[in-house]
Amino acid sequence: MRVAVIGANGQLGSDIVRVQRQDFRAMEVIALSRPHLNVAIPEAVQAVLTACAFDVLINCTSFTKVDEAEEHAREAFLINAQAPRQLAAVCKAKGARFVHISTDYVFGGERSRPYRETDLPGPLNVYGASKLMGESLARHEHPAGLLTIRVASLFGVAGSSGKGGNFVETMLRLAREKGEVRVVSDVRMSPTGTADAARAILLLIEKGAAPGVYHVVNSGDASWYEFAREIIRRAGLEARVIPIASRDYATAALRPVYSVLDNRKASAIVGEMPSWQDALDRYLAEKGHRSAAGLIQAPGAARGKNCPA
Ligand SMILES: NC(=O)c1ccc[n+]([C@@H]2O[C@H](COP(=O)([O-])OP(=O)(O)OC[C@H]3O[C@@H](n4cnc5c(N)ncnc54)[C@H](OP(=O)(O)O)[C@@H]3O)[C@@H](O)[C@H]2O)c1
């Protein structure tokens, strides 16, 4: 099976390529990043993908800057909605499956139990609206060959190329530099390691999952405050984590206060997803923030309790 990945240098895309090369040897991956293919240019999409042989196309490209999207709606809709429409149409013409990555931000946050694939979306910001339109247009073009994969609150070793890092790295940096972090405690979501998301996505493809929407997130949920506390504790840092209310942390874009995703539909096919705490431990070890043998004292962190000497 030939699998083309676009957005292959992004946080999720790079882990899809890496996990495939390690563990899905029956698949051949073609990794394409922006210099190979700019999805904002329809002629380029048509030319590059028509010339490329693949059975499955995974779209990890996205305009991911949630706050910037408020001011750059045209660009957000071009990349998050028009491009997926064209990609889906090209896949249909080639007889290929299309795997499109979407987001928990298609939901409005009015629930207090994890969102299922059948729940009605209601995005609160331009980014979420553009991603929802991308889902709809891709389904319109290629309903029989489309897997829409909603992921959430990603952390991966490459860091988000669009956002210039990820939440875990930001918390570790602030903890080291300032000795305290202030984090919203009234917003709940599904922290998700991109390595686990990548494996689940490749398994869905390998197992021939039926067309439709799948929520692919690590098991469990957390507020951003709880997530930050665990990041700092598991990295062995000494820093105060101070809960704040989201109304005291102004952002350009509104965000759902609750966007936890129910992953049971995907888990029934790929097996139970690891917990986000487990994913976080593996991430911290891989990034060298925490060794398998014990905790590493971070430079600049408070000395004392964590310091072996
Ligand atoms: N990060 C999160 O917390 C999160 C949460 C929910 C859903 N998601 C979804 O998960 C997916 C992957 O996110 P991520 O965290 O991996 O983001 P990322 O690291 O920013 O990756 C996005 C990729 O899109 C590429 N891209 C952007 N515009 C492009 C264009 N015009 N042509 C070609 N490539 C373009 C970027 O290339 P360059 O590096 O060249 O810019 C990058 O490789 C996205 O669909 C996102 O909406 C992410």
The ligand as a MOL file (V3000), in Angstrom:
LIG
                    3D

  0  0  0     0  0            999 V3000
M  V30 BEGIN CTAB
M  V30 COUNTS 48 52 0 0 0
M  V30 BEGIN ATOM
M  V30 1 N -1.6810 21.1200 17.2530 0
M  V30 2 C -2.8090 20.8530 17.8840 0
M  V30 3 O -2.9110 20.9720 19.1250 0
M  V30 4 C -4.0140 20.3720 17.1100 0
M  V30 5 C -5.2350 20.2280 17.7830 0
M  V30 6 C -6.3410 19.7600 17.0640 0
M  V30 7 C -6.2150 19.4550 15.7120 0
M  V30 8 N -5.0330 19.6320 15.0890 0 CHG=1
M  V30 9 C -4.9440 19.3080 13.6510 0
M  V30 10 O -3.9150 18.3640 13.4670 0
M  V30 11 C -3.3020 18.5670 12.1970 0
M  V30 12 C -1.7950 18.6370 12.3600 0
M  V30 13 O -1.4620 19.7020 13.2580 0
M  V30 14 P 0.0490 19.9150 13.7200 0
M  V30 15 O 0.0390 20.2150 15.1660 0
M  V30 16 O 0.8830 18.8010 13.2000 0 CHG=-1
M  V30 17 O 0.3460 21.2730 12.9330 0
M  V30 18 P 1.6980 21.8080 12.2740 0
M  V30 19 O 2.8970 21.2450 12.9380 0
M  V30 20 O 1.5490 23.3000 12.2040 0
M  V30 21 O 1.6340 21.2040 10.8160 0
M  V30 22 C 0.8750 21.7990 9.8010 0
M  V30 23 C 1.5350 21.4660 8.5050 0
M  V30 24 O 0.8060 22.1160 7.4600 0
M  V30 25 C 1.7620 22.6190 6.5340 0
M  V30 26 N 1.1660 23.6550 5.7370 0
M  V30 27 C 0.5430 24.7920 6.1390 0
M  V30 28 N 0.1380 25.4940 5.0650 0
M  V30 29 C 0.5190 24.7880 3.9720 0
M  V30 30 C 0.3960 24.9920 2.5840 0
M  V30 31 N -0.2060 26.0820 2.0790 0
M  V30 32 N 0.8860 24.0460 1.7460 0
M  V30 33 C 1.5070 22.9430 2.2200 0
M  V30 34 N 1.6700 22.7000 3.5310 0
M  V30 35 C 1.1780 23.6120 4.3920 0
M  V30 36 C 2.9010 23.1130 7.3980 0
M  V30 37 O 4.0390 23.2780 6.6080 0
M  V30 38 P 5.1930 24.3290 7.0190 0
M  V30 39 O 5.9370 23.7100 8.1410 0
M  V30 40 O 5.9960 24.4970 5.7690 0
M  V30 41 O 4.4750 25.5990 7.4230 0
M  V30 42 C 2.9760 21.9570 8.3910 0
M  V30 43 O 3.7460 20.8970 7.8660 0
M  V30 44 C -3.9620 19.8100 11.6010 0
M  V30 45 O -4.9990 19.4030 10.7500 0
M  V30 46 C -4.5620 20.5140 12.8040 0
M  V30 47 O -5.6880 21.2660 12.4430 0
M  V30 48 C -3.9210 20.0820 15.7480 0
M  V30 END ATOM
M  V30 BEGIN BOND
M  V30 1 1 1 2
M  V30 2 2 2 3
M  V30 3 1 2 4
M  V30 4 1 4 5
M  V30 5 2 4 48
M  V30 6 2 5 6
M  V30 7 1 6 7
M  V30 8 2 7 8
M  V30 9 1 8 9
M  V30 10 1 8 48
M  V30 11 1 9 10
M  V30 12 1 9 46
M  V30 13 1 10 11
M  V30 14 1 11 12
M  V30 15 1 11 44
M  V30 16 1 12 13
M  V30 17 1 13 14
M  V30 18 2 14 15
M  V30 19 1 14 16
M  V30 20 1 14 17
M  V30 21 1 17 18
M  V30 22 2 18 19
M  V30 23 1 18 20
M  V30 24 1 18 21
M  V30 25 1 21 22
M  V30 26 1 22 23
M  V30 27 1 23 24
M  V30 28 1 23 42
M  V30 29 1 24 25
M  V30 30 1 25 26
M  V30 31 1 25 36
M  V30 32 1 26 27
M  V30 33 1 26 35
M  V30 34 2 27 28
M  V30 35 1 28 29
M  V30 36 1 29 30
M  V30 37 2 29 35
M  V30 38 1 30 31
M  V30 39 2 30 32
M  V30 40 1 32 33
M  V30 41 2 33 34
M  V30 42 1 34 35
M  V30 43 1 36 37
M  V30 44 1 36 42
M  V30 45 1 37 38
M  V30 46 2 38 39
M  V30 47 1 38 40
M  V30 48 1 38 41
M  V30 49 1 42 43
M  V30 50 1 44 45
M  V30 51 1 44 46
M  V30 52 1 46 47
M  V30 END BOND
M  V30 END CTAB
M  END
